[in-house]
Amino acid sequence: MSTKMAYWDSRREQGLFDSTQYKSMSADVDVVPCSNGIAELVAGDPLYTFKCSGLDLYDFKSHADLGSNGGEGAGSWGWTSPDGREFVAIAQSDGAAFAEISPEGKLIYLGRLPQYPDAEPSLWREIKGYKSYIVIGSEAYFHGIQVFDMAKLLDVDPASPVTFNNEDDISHFNGLPAGRSHTVQTNEEAGYAVASGAQPRNSTCQSGLIFIDLSDLSNLTSPGCAAADGYVHDAQCLIYRGPDSKYVGEDICYGYNEDTLTIYNVTDKAQPSIISRTSYEGASYTHQGWVLDEQWQQYLVLDDEYDEYDHAGLGAPGYPITYIWDISSLEAPKQTGYYRASRKGIDHNQFVNGDYVYQSNYGGGLHILDISSIPSDPTGQSVSEVAYFDIYPEDDDEEGGGQVEFQGTWSHYPYFKSGFIMINTIERGAYVVKLSS
């Protein structure tokens, strides 16, 4: 964290995190198509000319125009109402902004939930979904976990955006050692959330997986934690369905634990166990990943945030690496292959939807890979990029097409039936893109 914090402090001092300098897209512009490899939002302006392939730009709103005084975007998530309306939560240093994505792909700002009153602003703010709720964690001391019902947005008049409060509008979990968490996860099927990377590392739970029971939102409690492998940076927790018959029906967490893929059996939250702990060549900072198919958990993709930065292993040339794992045996997972991106940068967060993995690669922007070939070719040689949208034109002229730095997009949300994808960025704000017709 110290490397990134020093870099972000320098950028903050340079004024690069002041989102008021970035102009939101005019409501008069319907769409900016990706044509001949660029989407030109402002003619002749290189800061609003975005390299792209197969993705069109429908909207951009700065963090300032999304209600934030501090900007500095981080995590994000979305919710679709029973009648098909699409809403997003956009993490910022001083809270979470809420917007509806219109049928035309426009961000309609509806309001925000500030950071918990006892906490200072923090760039680290992560969000995941649970039914109609979102679960929000932050690296800020004394923040705890906020649980907010997105259904509250259904009746908000966009002409009068609402600032929700931390007394009446949320459920709050204050059982973290110092109120801090690095990431959050949810298992909707099993009815719980997880706070991961909750400092300090020498606390009882060792910054591992801290479970939060969501069955009674008026009384959030923790049934236990998984401390045995120490710090967990991120995880995905699922009821297991897959080829390893020994674990079918068990509650499994795939942990991305700095230098290993660590797989846990967390069926008994009071006494979770480690099934396996496996590293790989060039492991520098095992960051995050996602299974290819939640209904048949045989493969997953994993990203390492520092292999490019540290010039380690496959990441040494500086091009983001997607590591492919065969998890047919939870006790003996194997890294079988990889995909190397075509432009330099750092990989950050990725999510799988159907045959595609959607990746936020910091300054490289959003990349979409066709991963349908992995079950038949787990080497990754048949994986291909089908689209990308580079939201950070400042580094386009660098050798290799980008800088290996912590700037640009942190996260995105790729699960709307409309096909609209919201991209949250650190410096500027939120973009809405969609695959070209």
N, C-alpha and C positions, 0 to 999 in steps of 0.2 A: 504493500500500500504506500510506503514512503516514497517510492520512485514516482508513482502517479501523482501523489499529493504535491510533491515538489514541482512537477511539471505543470499541474493545474494551478498552483499558486502563482507561478510565473505568468501563465496565460491570463489569470485573473488580474494581475498587476498591469498587464498590457491592455486591459480593457476588452479582451476578446470574448469574455463571457457576458458582456453587456448586450442582451438580446434586442434592445431597442434600436440598435444600429442595423438590424436585419429587417428588410421590408416584407411584410406579409403579402401573399398573393392577392391581387385584386379580385373582388367578387365578380367583376365583369369578364374575367377570363375563365372560360369553361374548362379547358384542358390544355396542357402543353404537351404535344405529342413528342415521343422520342423519334427523331428523324435524322437519318445519317449519323447515328451515334451520339447525338446531343439532344437535350431538351432545353430550349432557350427561353427562360422565363422573362428576362429583360434583354432585349436585343442589344448586342454589342457589349454587354457587361459580363466579364469573365466570372465574377462572383455569383452570378445568377444564371450561368450556363453550365448545365450538368451533363457529364458523360453518362451514357446509358445504353442499354440494349433490351428491347422488348418490354419496357415499363414506361408508362405515360404518367405525367404529373398532373394531379387533379387539385391539389391545394397545398399551401404552406402557411402556417401561422407561427409567428415568433412567440417565444415564451412570454414576452411582455404582453402580447395581445391575447395570450391564454391566461392572463391574470396574475402572472408571477412577478414579484419584485426582484427576485434573485436569479431567475433563469436556471441554467445548469441542469439539463435534462438527464434522466437516468432510465429506470425501468418503465414498463408500460404493460397494460393488459386491456382486454375488451370484454364486452358483454352484449349479447343479443337478446332483446326482450321477446316475450312470447309472441308478439305480433310482428316480429322481424326488424324492429328498429335496432340500429347498431351504435353502441356507445363505447368510448375509450376513456381510460384513466391514464394520465400522462404525468409521470413523476418529475418533480422539479425540486430544487434545493429547499424550498420553503413550503412544500406540500405537494398535493396532487391536483392537477387541473382535469376537469371533466368536459367532454365534448360529445356531441352526436355527429356521426358521419351521415350526411344527407344522401338521398338516392343519387344525387349528382356528384357525390364524392367530396363535398365541402365540409370542413370542420365548423360546427356550430357550437360556440363556447357557451357552457351552461353554468359554470361556477367552479368551486374548488373546495378541497378540504385542507386546511393548513396543517403544518407539522404539529405534533403534540405540544401543548403549551409549555411543558417543562423542558423541551429540547431546543437546541440551536439548529439553524439551517444546516443541511448536510447534502453534499452532492450525491452520496450513496443513498438511494431510496429505491426499493424494489417492490414489485406488485405481482400477485398471482390471483386467480379467480377461484371462487367456490360458490356454485349455484349462481344466484344473482348478486353475490357479495364479492368484494375484493379484499385481499389481505395485504397490508402495507407494513413494511419494516424499514428501518433506517439505521445508519451507523452512528447517528447522534446519541449521545448519552441521554438517558431518561426518556427516550421516545416510546419504547415498548412497541406493541403490535396493534395497529388500528384495523378494525373490520367494519367496512362501510357497505351499505346496501345500495347498489347501483339503481335499483328500482325507484329510489327517491328522485331520480332524474327525469322520470317519465312525465311529470307534470310541471317541470320548470319552464318558465317563459324565457326564451333566449334574450328578450328585451330587458329582462331583470335577472341577470345571473345571480346565483345564490352562493354565499360563502357559508358552508356548513360548519358546525362547531363540534368540538371534541367532548362535549358534555351530553348532548341529547341525540346526536346523529351517528354515533359509532358505538361499537363494543370495543373494549380495550383490555389487552393482556399486559400486565406489568410484572410478569414473573421471570424476565430475563435478568442475568447477573448485573448488568449495568444499564439495562434498557436498550442496548445496541444489538443489531443483527446485521449480517452482511447480505444475506439473501433470504427469501421466504419461498416455501413450496406449499402445495395443497394436494391432498388425496381426496377428491370429491366423493369417490365411491365409499371410502372408509370413514369419511367425516372428520378429518383433522387437517391442521396446518402444521408447518414446521418452520422454526427459525434456525437458520444455519449460520455458523461463523459468529456466534454471539460472544464477543469478548468479555472478560479476559480469558486467555487460553488456560490459565491455571484455576479456573472456576470448576465447580463440581462436574459440569457437563463438558468441560474441556473444549468448548466452542464447537461441539459436535452437532447432532440433530436434536433439537428441543421440540418435543411434540406438544401441540395445543389442541385440546378437544373442542370441536366446534358444534357439538350436539346441543349445547345450551349457550346461546350467544349472550345471555344475561349473566353468565357466570363462567368465564373462560378459565380453564384450569389446564395444568400439564400433567399427563399420566406418566411421564418419564422422559428419558433422553438416551441417546446413543453416544457415549463418550469414548469408546474403546480405541478408535483410530484418531482421536484428537480432532483438529480443525477440519470442518467440512465447508468448502467454499460454496458449493451448490449441489443440488440433488434433484432427482425425480422419483416420486414414490407412487407405486402402483400395486394393485392386486395382481399377482403373477398369473399370467396365461402364456404358456409357451412350451417348448420341447422338453424342459427339465421337469419330468413328472414328479420328482421328489418335492417340488416347491409349488405346484399348482394350487391356487387358492390362498397362498400365503401373502402377507403384506411385505413387499420388497422395496427397498430404497437403493437406487443407484447413486452413489456418492462420488462427487468430483472433488478429491481431497488433496489438492496441491501437487502431489506427485504420484497419485494412484487413482485408478478406478476401484472404489471400495463398495462392495455389494453387501447390504445388510438385510437380515430378516428382522422386521420390526413388528411382527404380529403381536408379540407381547411387548407393549411399550415400556413396561417397567423393567424388562430384561431382554432387550434386543441383543442380537448376536451378529458377528461378522461372518458372512459366508465365504468371502474371498477378498483379497487385497492385492492388486496387480498393477505394476508400473510398466513402463515402455521406454524404448530408446529415445533420448532427447527430452524426457519429461522435465519441464521447467516450472510450469504452474498449471496443473490440471484444473481447468476452469469450469466447464459446463458441458452438458450434452443432452441427448434425447434419444429414446428408443424409436426405431423405425415404425413399429406397429404395436400399439398398446394392447391389441388383442392377440398378438403372437410375438412375444418378446424374444426374438432370436438374434437381432442385430441392434447396435446403437452407434451413433456418431458422437465424437468427443472433440472438444477444442482445448488447446493449450495456449494461454494468454501470453506467455513469455518465451516460447520457443523461437519465435521470430525476433523478438527484442534481444534475447540473449545469444542469438546465433547458434542455437542448439539443435542437434539432430536434423531431422527433415526440415525444420524451420530455419536452418542457418542462412539460406539465401534471402530470407525476408518475405516470402510469399506465404499467406495463411494456409495452414495444413488442417484438413479435416481427417481425423483418425477414425478408422472403421474397425469395429469390434464385433466378433462373433461371441454372443453370450448364451449359446445353446446349453452350455454347462455353466450354471451360476457359480460353481465352485472352481471352475477353471476357464474363465473368459480369455479370449485370445485377440490380440490386435492383428488383423489380417491384411490390412491395406490402408490406403490413404488417398486423398485428393488434394492436389496443390493448386491454389488459386492463380489466376493469370496476372494479377496486379498486386504490388507490394502493399503490406499493411499488417494489421493484427486482428485476429478473430476474437469475437466477444460472446455474443449470445445467439443461439440457434434453436429453431423449433421445426418439427416435422409435421407436415400436413399432407397426407396421401403419399404420392410418389415424389414429393419435393421436400427439400430442407431449405428453410429460409434463414439467412445468416446476416447478422449485423457485424460487419467487419470494420468497426471504427471509421477511419477516413475513407475506406473503400466503399462505404455505403452498404446498401442491401444487395445481397447476392442470392439467387435462387438456383439450386442444383437439382437435377434429375437424379434421384438415387434409386430408381426402380430396379436397376441392374444389380444392386448389391447382393441380394439373395443368390443369384446365379453366378456373380463374379465379385466376391468379397475383397478382391485386391484393390478395387476402386478404379481400375483402368477404364471401366465403361461409364463411370460417373461423368456427367457433363453439365456445364453451366447453361441454363436456358434464358436467364435474364439478370440484369443488374441495374441499379440506379445509384450513382455516386453523388452523395449529398454534400461532399466536402471538396469543392473545386480548387481550394487554396493549394493543394499539393499535387494537382494533376500533371504538372510539368516536371515532377521529380523523376529521377531514373527509376524505371520499373513501374511507373504510373502512380506512385503514392509514397508517403512517408511511413516508416514503422514507428508510429507514435500513437498516444492515447487521446485521440481527437475524433470528432465526427459522431457517428451513431452508436448509441449504447444498446438500444433494443428496438423491437418492433412487435406488431401483433398481426399474424397472418391467417386468422381463422374465420373471417367473416364470409358468409355465403355470397355476398355481393362481389367478392374478389378484391375489394379495397383493402390495402395494407397501410397501416399507420406506422411511421418511422419516427422514433424519438431521438433527438440529437442533443449533444451536450451544449454546444454553443448557440445554435440558432433557434430551434423550436421543433415543431412537428410537421411532417410531410405526409401527404396521402398519395399513394401511387396505385396503379393497377396494370396488370398485364395487357399489352397492346392487343387489339382485336386481331 
